[in-house]
């Protein structure tokens, strides 16, 4: 029998997994046991897990808190390539926070925090010298606009995936950002509900490990 995520708060304390579809009670507890066995309750360690490599949704676990999470539209891959729609597996660290000052308050964080502006972008052109770096728009090569209408980047955390060293075509703009309504999959980023992301940011610093298994 499928277990409704809203009812799971009666089954596992401090768990907010109410958005991940089609998961049985057995599968849920198997994931939870695996997480607890592999990762100590430590505010410097975050674990991202899902039921399969191709899953578009999963969960993010930090100490005794667990939140529903959207993953890339093609799931997770150990070898990330530009444009493949996959979330890169591995161990990453947060390096900074951006936010929309016209929509949300400045997040409190031990990370560097910077307000977005309409001219800010992120280069996703593998052949460009500024690949996987922030750039000023308009930019002569392909670049993603960070000032978005849809609210996905109202708050975003930059991860250190493919930053140092940068490898051409190995993926760019891997962020932890606000989720679509309904937790729709991303183009490779991690996405949380806005209120959950705001809670998480206060626990992050440059030593935090984000492990995508």
C-alpha positions as CSV (number, residue, x, y, z in Angstrom):
1,X,0.0,0.0,0.0
2,X,1.3,3.5,-0.9
3,X,2.0,5.7,2.1
4,X,0.9,9.3,1.9
5,X,3.8,11.6,2.6
6,X,1.7,13.8,4.8
7,X,1.0,10.9,7.1
8,X,4.7,10.1,7.6
9,X,5.2,12.6,10.3
10,X,3.4,10.1,12.5
11,X,6.0,7.5,11.5
12,X,9.3,9.3,11.5
13,X,9.9,12.5,13.5
14,X,11.3,15.6,11.9
15,X,10.6,14.3,8.4
16,X,8.9,16.6,5.8
17,X,8.7,14.3,2.8
18,X,5.2,15.2,1.7
19,X,5.9,15.8,-2.0
20,X,7.6,12.7,-3.4
21,X,5.1,10.5,-5.2
22,X,4.7,6.7,-5.4
23,X,6.9,5.7,-2.6
24,X,5.9,2.8,-0.3
25,X,6.3,2.7,3.4
26,X,8.9,-0.1,3.1
27,X,10.9,2.0,0.6
28,X,10.7,5.1,2.7
29,X,12.1,3.4,5.8
30,X,14.7,1.6,3.8
31,X,16.0,4.9,2.6
32,X,15.9,6.4,6.0
33,X,17.8,3.5,7.6
34,X,20.4,3.7,4.8
35,X,20.9,7.4,5.4
36,X,21.3,7.0,9.2
37,X,23.7,4.1,8.8
38,X,25.9,6.0,6.3
39,X,25.9,9.5,7.8
40,X,26.2,10.6,11.4
41,X,23.8,13.3,12.7
42,X,26.1,16.1,11.9
43,X,25.2,19.6,10.8
44,X,28.2,19.7,8.5
45,X,27.0,16.7,6.4
46,X,24.0,16.7,4.0
47,X,23.0,13.6,2.1
48,X,20.9,13.6,-1.1
49,X,19.3,10.2,-1.9
50,X,16.5,8.8,-4.2
51,X,15.0,5.5,-4.9
52,X,16.8,5.0,-8.3
53,X,19.5,6.7,-10.4
54,X,16.7,7.9,-12.8
55,X,14.4,9.3,-10.1
56,X,13.4,13.0,-10.6
57,X,12.6,13.4,-6.9
58,X,14.4,12.4,-3.7
59,X,15.1,13.8,-0.3
60,X,17.8,15.9,1.4
61,X,18.7,14.9,4.9
62,X,20.5,17.0,7.4
63,X,21.0,15.6,10.9
64,X,17.4,14.7,12.1
65,X,15.6,16.8,9.4
66,X,14.6,15.5,6.0
67,X,13.0,17.6,3.1
68,X,11.6,16.6,-0.3
69,X,13.9,17.5,-3.1
70,X,13.6,17.8,-6.9
71,X,16.5,16.4,-9.0
72,X,17.5,16.6,-12.6
73,X,15.0,15.5,-15.3
74,X,17.3,12.6,-16.2
75,X,18.1,11.6,-12.6
76,X,21.7,11.4,-11.3
77,X,24.9,10.7,-13.2
78,X,28.4,10.1,-12.0
79,X,29.8,11.6,-15.2
80,X,27.9,14.9,-15.7
81,X,27.9,16.5,-19.2
82,X,26.6,20.0,-20.2
83,X,23.0,19.9,-21.1
84,X,22.3,16.3,-20.1
85,X,19.7,17.3,-17.5
86,X,21.3,15.2,-14.8
87,X,22.3,16.0,-11.2
88,X,26.0,15.2,-10.7
89,X,26.8,12.6,-8.2
90,X,29.7,13.2,-5.8
91,X,30.6,15.4,-2.9
92,X,30.2,19.1,-3.3
93,X,30.4,22.2,-1.1
94,X,28.4,25.4,-1.0
95,X,30.4,28.5,-1.9
96,X,27.9,31.4,-1.9
97,X,24.3,32.5,-1.9
98,X,22.4,34.8,-4.3
99,X,19.0,36.2,-3.7
100,X,16.3,38.5,-5.2
101,X,16.2,41.6,-3.0
102,X,12.9,42.7,-4.5
103,X,11.2,39.4,-3.5
104,X,12.9,37.9,-0.4
105,X,14.8,39.2,2.7
106,X,18.5,38.8,2.7
107,X,19.2,35.3,3.9
108,X,21.2,34.8,7.1
109,X,24.2,32.6,6.3
110,X,27.8,32.0,7.1
111,X,28.4,31.9,3.4
112,X,28.9,35.0,1.3
113,X,25.6,36.5,0.3
114,X,25.1,38.7,-2.7
115,X,21.9,40.4,-4.1
116,X,21.0,39.6,-7.7
117,X,20.4,42.2,-10.3
118,X,18.9,42.0,-13.8
119,X,22.3,42.1,-15.5
120,X,23.7,39.0,-13.8
121,X,24.1,35.7,-15.7
122,X,26.1,32.4,-15.6
123,X,28.0,31.2,-18.6
124,X,27.1,27.8,-19.9
125,X,29.2,27.8,-23.2
126,X,31.9,25.1,-22.8
127,X,34.3,26.8,-25.3
128,X,34.1,30.2,-23.6
129,X,36.9,31.3,-21.2
130,X,34.3,32.2,-18.6
131,X,32.5,28.8,-18.7
132,X,30.8,28.0,-15.4
133,X,31.4,31.4,-14.1
134,X,29.1,34.4,-13.3
135,X,29.1,37.0,-16.1
136,X,27.5,40.3,-16.8
137,X,24.6,40.4,-19.4
138,X,24.4,40.8,-22.2
139,X,27.2,38.4,-22.8
140,X,28.6,37.3,-26.2
141,X,28.5,33.6,-25.5
142,X,25.6,31.5,-24.1
143,X,24.7,32.4,-20.5
144,X,21.8,31.7,-18.2
145,X,20.0,34.7,-16.7
146,X,19.9,34.6,-13.0
147,X,17.2,37.2,-12.6
148,X,14.2,34.9,-13.4
149,X,10.5,35.7,-13.6
150,X,9.5,32.2,-12.3
151,X,11.0,32.6,-8.9
152,X,13.3,29.6,-9.1
153,X,16.3,31.7,-8.3
154,X,14.8,33.9,-5.7
155,X,17.3,32.2,-3.4
156,X,20.1,30.0,-4.8
157,X,23.2,28.4,-3.4
158,X,26.2,27.9,-5.7
159,X,27.8,24.5,-5.4
160,X,31.5,23.9,-6.2
161,X,30.8,21.4,-9.0
162,X,33.3,21.9,-11.9
163,X,34.6,25.1,-10.4
164,X,38.3,24.3,-9.7
165,X,39.5,22.9,-12.0
166,X,36.9,23.7,-14.6
167,X,36.5,21.0,-17.3
168,X,34.9,22.0,-20.6
169,X,31.6,20.4,-21.1
170,X,31.5,18.8,-17.6
171,X,28.5,20.9,-16.5
172,X,27.7,24.4,-15.4
173,X,25.4,26.3,-13.0
174,X,24.8,23.5,-10.6
175,X,22.8,25.2,-7.8
176,X,20.6,24.5,-4.9
177,X,17.6,26.7,-5.6
178,X,13.8,27.1,-5.1
179,X,11.6,24.3,-6.5
180,X,8.9,24.5,-9.1
181,X,5.3,24.2,-7.8
182,X,4.7,20.5,-7.5
183,X,8.4,19.7,-7.3
184,X,8.9,19.4,-11.1
185,X,12.4,18.2,-12.1
186,X,15.3,20.5,-12.8
187,X,17.9,20.8,-15.5
188,X,20.5,19.2,-13.2
189,X,20.3,21.3,-10.0
190,X,18.9,20.5,-6.6
191,X,15.6,22.2,-5.7
192,X,13.8,22.6,-2.4
193,X,10.6,24.4,-1.4
194,X,11.5,28.1,-0.7
195,X,10.7,27.8,3.0
196,X,12.9,24.7,3.4
197,X,15.7,26.3,1.5
198,X,15.6,29.3,3.7
199,X,15.8,27.0,6.8
200,X,18.7,25.1,5.3
201,X,20.8,28.1,4.4
202,X,21.3,29.1,8.0
203,X,23.0,25.7,8.6
204,X,25.5,26.0,5.7
205,X,29.1,27.1,5.6
206,X,32.1,26.4,3.3
207,X,32.9,23.2,5.2
208,X,29.5,21.6,4.7
209,X,29.6,18.5,2.6
210,X,26.7,17.8,0.2
211,X,26.9,14.2,-0.8
212,X,24.8,13.1,-3.8
213,X,24.7,9.3,-3.8
